[in-house]
Every structure is written in structure tokens, then in C-alpha cells.
Amino acid sequence: MRIEGLGESLADQLIGQKLVRDVGDLYNLTLDQIAGLERMAKKSATNLLSQIESSKSRDLSNLIYALGLRHVGERTAGILARHFGSLERLSKTTVEELDDIPEIGLTVAQSVHDWFEDEGNRALCRRLAQAGVRTEITRTKDVVADEHFAGKQFVLTGTLASFSRDEARAMIEARGGRVTSSVSKKTDYVIAGTEAGSKLDKANDLGVRVIDEVQLKQMLGGGQTVG
């Protein structure tokens, strides 16, 4: 769920103390429980609870990825989120319908279907919904693929002022683009925020087009492809 401050060491403690068995238990944690863990203080515990609360509004693709479905990485989670629009619809789909989705395939289709066939997993989904976790895509208007994004590969680097990386990823992918984690000759655009690092250097070395946040907003607003 991309919860800042919840690293591997802290996760191990939560599991070891039997406070967390699965992602659903994160939303039942209390301040006293977290503050009582090793190397945690009240301020750190408060910050973590705030991050956990914020994670409820993350994009549906983040939730699908966090469920830990076998063979489902971030890219596949995004495809499933956009295709079905809600966790409920995804949970009721058939292997055949999943297999018909481009880039999914029978192995992933069977894995996803089998996961939702398990009653324990279905109960987890209900608990997440009851906790207030967003389980569907919320659209104020339909976003369709456009020529500036469809089929293009993007890489995000540095910090964006107007929106988070998750939000930028969601907007790009909703328009048919693909966001990857590394720069290659196949990358069409590198979006460079402040304090961009080695990815920007590699983009320059490879001659990949680099744009800034203002230019990204122009593209998102339907403006001309920037040069």
C-alpha cells in the first residue's frame, strides 16, 4: 500500500508480535500498540498511523498489488484495475475473461481467479472495504487514451510539486501510457522533478526525451506533445 515508514524491520515486529497477519490488520492498529514496539516512539507511531490512514485513498492498482496475488506485479495490477474498475468486479471474473485481457495470459488469469476463490481472501477484501480502503476507481469524468500517451513509456524521477508519483502514474496509465521504473532505449519520456538523480543522467546519455512537471501538465491537459 506504499505506506511511508513501514519498512521491513517494523513489519517483522508487527508480525512477530502477532499484531498483523495480513494487510487488513494494519487498519486496526492503535497508537499504543505501535509505540510499544522496539525503536518506536509516540511521534513515530503517530506519523505511521497517519500514513496508514492516507493509504486508504491510494489508487486501486496499489491495493491489488498489495494483496500479493501470485504473478501480479505493479504493471499487471494497473491493467487489472483499469479493466475492472473495482475489487468486487475483479473478484467475480472468470479465468476466460481474465485471459482475454491483453498482457494478462492464462497463468496470471488462473492465479487471480484462484486467489479470489479462497474464502479467507474474500474475507480480507471485505475487511479492507469496511476499514474504508478505496476498492474502486473514482472518476469525475471518463478519461480516454490519447495520442500523447497511448503506447508510450514513461519514467518518473525526482519530486513533483503538484502531485505524488502514484497520482502521476495513475493519470498517465489512465490515458494509455506505461510507467516503468528504469530508463532504457525504449523509454519515450523521462519526467524529471526536483532532485532528479541517476535516471536523468541515463536519459541524457541515451538521448531520451526529458520533460518537466509543467510540460507533463500540458500533456495531461490535452496540449501538444512537447519537444
N, C-alpha and C positions, 0 to 999 in steps of 0.2 A: 504493500500500500504506500510505499515511498514515505515512510514516517521518519522524519529527521530526528536523530538522537537515539533511535532504536537500532543499535549495532549488534553484531554477533555476540559479543560478551554479555550484553544486557539480556538479549533473547535467551541465551543459555541459562542465565539466572532465573528468568521468569519460568522457563520450562522446568528447571531443576527444583524450584520451589513449588511446582505444580500450580502456579498461578495462571499459566497459559498452556492450553493443549492444542489450540488451533487459532487461526486469525480472529475468529469470533470472540474469543476470550479477551482480546485486547480492549474491547469496548466495555468491559465490566471491571477493569482495573480501577483501584482507588488511590488517592494520594498517599495514604498511609502504607499501602502495600508496596508502592514503588519507592517511596522514601526510605523504606526499611531494607532495601537491597544494598549490597556492597557498592561503595563508591557513589552512592546516590544521596543527594540532599533534598531538602524540601523544594528549593528553587528549581533544581534539575528535574525533579519529579513533576512539578507544576508545568514546566516547559514541555515535558514529554506528553503529559495529558492534553495539553493544548494542541500538540502536533497530531495526536491520535484523533482528537475531535475534528481537526481540519481535514484529516484523511477521509472522513465520511463523504466529503463532496468531490473527491477525486473522480477522474474520468472512468467510465465503465471498463475500459480496457485495462486500467490498473487493477481493478477488482478481479477481473477474470485471470489476469496474470498472477495475482497474489494467491489465488485459490490453489495453485500448484498442480494444475492438470498436466499429466504426462504429455510430453511432446509439444506443449503450448508455451512458446516464448512470447516476448513482448510484441513482436511483429504479428504473430498469429492471433494473440489476444485482441489486438487492434482490429484485425479483419473480422473476427467473430463479433466484436462489439458493434461495429458499423453495420454488419449484415443483419443482426438480430435486434439490436436496439435495446434489449433488456435481458436481464439474467433469467427471467421467467420464460421468455420465448426460447432462449438458448437451451434451457433445461428440458424443454418439451420437444426438441427437434429429433429427427431420425438420423440414422447413420447415412442414409441415402441423400438427405437434404444437405447434410454437412459435406459429404463427399463431392457434391455438385458445385461447391463454392471454389472458385479459382484459388490456388495456392494452399488448399487445405489437404486434400488427399485422404485415402482410406485409412491409413494408420492413425492420423490425428482424429479423423471423424469417429473411429471406433473408440479411441481413448476418451474423447469428450463425452460421447454417449454413455460409455460405461461409468464414467465418474458421476454423472447425474442420475444414473440408475441406482446408486448406492443411497439408502435411506439416511445414513449418517451425514452424507454430503448435502442432501436436500435439506436436512435439519439445520446444517450450518448456514445455508443460504437464507433460510427463514430467520435465523438468529441475527444475521447481518442486516437484513431488511428491518427487523424490529428495533435494532440498535440505531437506525437512522442512516445507514450506509446507502449511498446512491446506487441503485441497482438497475438504472436505465439511463439512456441518453436523453438529456433535456435539450430540446431545440426550440429557440424562439422563432425560427423560420427554417425552412429546408435549405440545406447547403448542398450544392451540387458540384460535381467535379468541373474544373475549368482548365483551360489550356495552359495556364501558367504553372499548374501543379500536377495535373494528371500524368502519371508515368515518370515523374521527376524524383530524383533522390536528393534529400536534404540532410545536412549535418548541423547540429546546434552546438555552439561553443561560447563560453563566456556567460555573463549575466545580462539578461534582458530586463529593462526597466518597467515595461508596461504589462508583462505577463510572465508567468513561470514557464519553464521548459515544457512541463506537462501540458499547459494550455496551448503553447505554440505548436507542440506536436499534434494535439487534437485538431487544431484548426487546419494544419497542413494536410493531415491524413483525411479529414472530412472532405477536402477538396480533391482528393485523389492522389496526393503526394505520398512519398515514403520517407520516413525519418530513420536514418541509420546512425550507428554510434561511431563509425570510423570513416575517415576520408580516403577515397580511392579515385582511380581514373573514371569510375562510373558515377561519382558524385556530380550532381548538376549545380548545386548551390551549397556554400557554407555560410550560415547565418552567424555573424560574429558580434557578440555583445561585448561589454566591457571586460577587461582582464582575460581576453581570449588567449589560449595557450598554444600548445604544440599542434593542435588541429588546424589552426590558422596558418602556422608555418608550413605544414604539409600541403595545405590547399594552394598556397603561393608557389611552392616547389612544383606541384603538379599542374599548375595553371588552371585550377578550378575556380569558377566564378565565386567571389566573396561579396556578400551584401550585408548591410547593417540593419538595425531594427526599423529605421524609418522606411527603408526600401521594402522590407518584409511587409510592413503595414500597407504600403501602396499596392503590393501584390494581393494581399488579403482583401483589400477594398475593391479589387477588380481593375486596378490600374494596369498600365503597360508593363510588360516584363522589363526589368531593369537591366542595364548593361554593365 
